[in-house]
Amino acid sequence: MGKTKPRLVPTLNGSMDFSTNQMFLPSQIIFKIRIHFKNPLVDFGSPNQRLGSQNRLRNRAKRLVTILLLFGFSLSPISHLHSISLPKENWSVVLYGGIFSTTDLIPIVFRQKTDYKESYIGTIGVTRPLEYRIRWFDFLWEANVTKHFGEMKHWETNAFYIVKINRIYDSPISLSLGEGLSLASENPRLENKAKGYYLETGLQKDAIESRALLNYMMVEVSSYLPFERKTEIFLRVHHRSGIFGLYCPPDPNCGSNFISYGFRTAF
């Protein structure tokens, strides 16, 4: 019986290219992995044994590629964090005044329909950008103090985050949406309504019961002044809401809206 001639199993030359473009990074990160196995496998076994050896080799190569990819993912965001910081003005002061509206938020925003009452607010606050962005969205936070005049006399403070689309299509116009909390010094009188018939709104079947602590939301359209790039004028809907029963009885909903006008300037 003659000797079995050694059989050289073909070498495995594998390559894999992986590329990702993360939306918050300024440049494309490319991972390239190429694995070369230079030493051939010498196999004296049966075809099934040779096939098993090849499969084990392929599995090891796949595991190595997976480990290297995970390692690259774990390091790449950390090493590029410095490149997503946005140079911005540190602080801005916000001043605005508004008038109470009995109309709900949706008709105000989408149909520009509103009915006013003789209740007013004056607000002063500060805002600051957060040091990151996603695509065309900027992120900020704002805190303000509000004084009520006219039919309501209480104080109110609001703190919220803002998502802003700044300078749409390189124009001076910006759109903003804010979400946070609003705390009044007392339960606002115009946010509560007893059962009965009212000349302005008709029959009120169920009483509206509000609370001092409600959700705060604002919708804003602003424009930079042409002669001062750090200053904006804006139209804002100052909105307190029970969020469909989260803060107050859900039917009917509690809350209030103030149509407001003001300005914001960096310092």
Phi, psi and omega per residue, in radians:
M1 nan 2.120 -3.083
G2 -1.337 2.865 3.119
K3 -1.256 2.522 3.068
T4 -1.332 2.196 -3.115
K5 -1.267 2.218 3.119
P6 -0.992 2.435 3.130
R7 -1.977 2.170 -3.137
L8 -1.472 2.096 3.065
V9 -1.396 2.327 -3.104
P10 -0.969 2.483 3.130
T11 -1.198 2.657 3.129
L12 -1.728 1.996 3.048
N13 -2.002 1.753 -3.099
G14 -1.939 2.535 3.063
S15 -2.437 2.562 3.110
M16 -2.513 2.260 3.065
D17 -1.937 2.304 3.100
F18 -2.217 2.312 -3.132
S19 -2.386 2.418 3.119
T20 -2.438 2.518 3.077
N21 -2.090 1.668 -3.109
Q22 -1.303 2.342 -2.931
M23 -1.173 -0.364 -3.113
F24 -1.750 0.109 3.101
L25 -1.846 2.560 -3.033
P26 -1.340 -0.335 -3.099
S27 -2.341 2.870 -3.101
Q28 -1.421 2.333 3.098
I29 -1.758 2.202 -3.092
I30 -2.110 2.168 3.015
F31 -1.778 2.258 3.067
K32 -2.198 2.175 -3.130
I33 -2.197 2.204 3.082
R34 -2.311 2.140 -3.089
I35 -1.963 2.221 3.108
H36 -2.075 2.254 3.013
F37 -1.897 1.827 -3.016
K38 -1.396 -0.558 -3.040
N39 -1.501 2.184 3.078
P40 -1.258 2.706 3.094
L41 -1.601 2.247 3.078
V42 -1.705 2.180 -3.010
D43 -2.320 2.168 3.091
F44 -1.825 0.067 -3.008
G45 -1.505 -2.974 3.141
S46 -1.302 2.937 3.082
P47 -1.011 -0.618 3.116
N48 -1.158 -0.671 3.099
Q49 -1.166 -0.704 3.104
R50 -1.106 -0.711 3.119
L51 -1.121 -0.690 3.097
G52 -1.099 -0.689 3.111
S53 -1.116 -0.737 3.131
Q54 -1.123 -0.707 3.139
N55 -1.145 -0.700 3.108
R56 -1.095 -0.679 3.128
L57 -1.139 -0.732 3.115
R58 -1.122 -0.722 3.140
N59 -1.104 -0.686 3.107
R60 -1.122 -0.705 3.121
A61 -1.104 -0.716 3.128
K62 -1.121 -0.723 3.125
R63 -1.110 -0.692 3.136
L64 -1.136 -0.733 3.103
V65 -1.082 -0.744 3.136
T66 -1.078 -0.763 3.139
I67 -1.091 -0.767 -3.126
L68 -1.147 -0.667 3.105
L69 -1.127 -0.787 3.116
L70 -1.095 -0.668 3.112
F71 -1.121 -0.726 3.117
G72 -1.137 -0.695 3.094
F73 -1.089 -0.698 -3.080
S74 -1.204 -0.484 -3.085
L75 -1.614 -0.564 -2.974
S76 -1.109 -0.773 3.121
P77 -1.119 -0.657 -3.114
I78 -1.121 -0.732 -3.075
S79 -1.289 -0.237 -3.106
H80 -1.985 0.159 -3.124
L81 -1.073 -0.586 -3.103
H82 -1.121 -0.410 -3.053
S83 -1.456 -0.157 -3.127
I84 -1.787 0.054 3.079
S85 -1.277 2.348 -3.067
L86 -1.827 2.191 3.058
P87 -1.277 2.038 -3.112
K88 -2.451 2.881 2.976
E89 -1.124 2.548 -3.041
N90 -1.284 -0.890 -3.016
W91 -2.347 2.657 3.018
S92 -2.350 2.572 3.037
V93 -1.744 2.486 -3.088
V94 -2.118 2.267 3.072
L95 -2.319 2.279 3.055
Y96 -2.769 2.803 3.075
G97 -2.287 2.697 -3.091
G98 -2.645 2.951 3.138
I99 -2.184 2.483 -3.073
F100 -1.183 2.435 3.073
S101 -2.154 2.347 3.087
T102 -1.433 -0.089 -3.107
T103 -1.459 2.558 3.105
D104 -1.218 2.894 -3.054
L105 -1.100 -0.779 -3.050
I106 -1.081 -0.847 3.090
P107 -1.083 -0.578 3.119
I108 -1.123 -0.829 -3.046
V109 -1.272 -0.772 -2.970
F110 -1.730 -0.348 3.139
R111 -2.086 -0.025 -3.135
Q112 0.886 0.701 3.139
K113 -1.939 2.304 3.132
T114 -2.751 2.604 3.038
D115 -2.124 2.290 -3.002
Y116 -1.767 2.758 2.963
K117 -2.248 2.812 -3.065
E118 -1.442 1.119 3.050
S119 -2.372 2.336 -2.958
Y120 -2.300 2.820 3.050
I121 -2.294 2.638 2.937
G122 -2.232 2.258 -2.987
T123 -2.260 2.412 2.977
I124 -2.263 2.438 -3.110
G125 -2.781 3.094 3.079
V126 -2.231 2.626 3.110
T127 -2.439 2.653 -3.117
R128 -2.562 2.390 3.097
P129 -1.294 2.551 2.956
L130 -1.465 2.648 -2.957
E131 -1.525 0.787 3.027
Y132 -2.757 2.910 3.082
R133 -2.602 2.791 3.041
I134 -2.215 2.011 -3.074
R135 0.932 -2.076 -3.097
W136 -1.711 0.171 -3.118
F137 -1.695 2.175 2.966
D138 -1.701 2.664 -3.119
F139 -2.163 2.362 -3.124
L140 -2.420 2.991 2.918
W141 -2.289 2.708 3.130
E142 -2.483 2.504 3.001
A143 -2.312 2.353 -3.116
N144 -2.513 2.853 3.072
V145 -2.126 2.335 -3.040
T146 -2.158 2.362 3.031
K147 -1.946 2.306 3.133
H148 -1.688 2.465 3.134
F149 -2.259 2.855 3.099
G150 1.516 -2.179 -3.077
E151 -1.245 -0.321 3.061
M152 -2.161 2.530 -3.012
K153 -2.163 0.089 -2.982
H154 -1.466 3.061 3.053
W155 -1.816 2.837 -3.108
E156 -2.667 2.476 3.047
T157 -2.233 2.505 -3.068
N158 -2.351 2.451 3.073
A159 -2.410 2.290 -3.018
F160 -2.813 2.793 3.012
Y161 -1.643 2.681 -3.095
I162 -2.248 2.366 2.936
V163 -1.883 2.217 -3.013
K164 -2.278 2.299 2.946
I165 -1.687 1.843 -2.956
N166 -1.614 2.326 3.055
R167 0.877 1.202 -3.083
I168 -1.060 2.182 -3.123
Y169 0.883 0.730 3.107
D170 1.094 0.347 3.065
S171 -1.611 3.002 3.083
P172 -1.372 -0.034 -3.041
I173 -1.512 2.396 3.079
S174 -2.319 2.657 3.067
L175 -2.097 2.435 -3.110
S176 -2.410 2.606 3.054
L177 -2.359 2.215 -3.115
G178 -2.045 2.590 -3.118
E179 -2.545 2.249 -3.129
G180 -3.040 -2.457 -3.091
L181 -2.205 2.634 3.106
S182 -2.293 2.250 3.139
L183 -2.161 2.101 3.111
A184 -1.705 2.677 3.136
S185 -1.262 -0.282 3.047
E186 -2.704 2.925 3.099
N187 -1.187 1.989 -3.038
P188 -1.061 2.257 -3.026
R189 -1.092 -0.734 -3.087
L190 -1.330 -0.139 3.047
E191 -1.517 -0.121 3.100
N192 -1.931 2.543 -3.109
K193 -2.610 2.190 -3.138
A194 -1.414 2.872 3.050
K195 -1.132 2.665 3.101
G196 2.502 -3.051 3.139
Y197 -1.867 2.313 -3.123
Y198 -2.159 2.400 -3.113
L199 -1.095 -0.609 -3.074
E200 -1.321 -0.723 -3.003
T201 -2.053 -0.117 -3.140
G202 1.546 -2.615 -3.039
L203 -1.364 2.230 3.054
Q204 -1.821 1.774 -3.050
K205 -1.282 -0.697 -3.098
D206 -2.113 2.518 -3.136
A207 -1.252 2.542 3.042
I208 -1.741 2.162 -3.120
E209 -2.060 2.003 -3.113
S210 -1.727 -3.104 3.133
R211 -2.435 2.803 3.083
A212 -1.200 -0.673 3.131
L213 -1.709 2.063 3.112
L214 -2.372 2.977 2.987
N215 -1.228 2.551 3.056
Y216 -2.005 2.400 3.083
M217 -2.494 2.494 3.053
M218 -2.383 2.522 3.030
V219 -2.111 2.282 -2.980
E220 -2.446 2.440 2.940
V221 -2.062 2.212 -3.072
S222 -2.301 2.840 3.114
S223 -2.508 2.330 3.046
Y224 -1.284 2.494 3.075
L225 -1.259 2.450 -3.079
P226 -1.147 -0.465 -3.087
F227 -1.751 -0.034 -3.108
E228 -2.567 1.783 -3.027
R229 -1.252 -0.241 -3.118
K230 -1.626 -0.056 -3.051
T231 -2.066 2.370 3.081
E232 -2.162 2.550 2.909
I233 -1.882 2.601 -3.041
F234 -2.593 2.776 2.943
L235 -1.974 2.159 -3.054
R236 -2.277 2.423 2.925
V237 -1.664 1.966 -3.136
H238 -1.590 1.884 -2.898
H239 -2.160 2.155 2.951
R240 -1.832 2.399 -2.986
S241 -2.519 2.560 3.027
G242 -1.521 -0.051 3.137
I243 0.877 1.027 2.986
F244 0.931 0.762 3.031
G245 1.804 -0.067 -3.131
L246 -1.213 -0.651 -3.095
Y247 -1.925 -0.347 -3.112
C248 -2.646 2.961 -3.134
P249 -0.925 2.380 -2.939
P250 -1.339 -0.377 -3.013
D251 -2.370 1.850 -0.025
P252 -1.445 2.840 -3.093
N253 -1.277 2.614 3.082
C254 -1.714 2.985 3.095
G255 2.352 -3.052 -3.123
S256 -2.754 2.798 3.098
N257 -2.327 2.420 3.025
F258 -2.207 2.148 3.041
I259 -1.413 2.062 -2.930
S260 -2.188 2.636 3.106
Y261 -2.312 2.402 -3.134
G262 -2.955 -2.870 3.119
F263 -2.524 2.800 3.140
R264 -2.385 2.299 -3.116
T265 -2.426 2.499 -3.114
A266 -1.444 2.626 3.070
F267 -2.515 nan nan
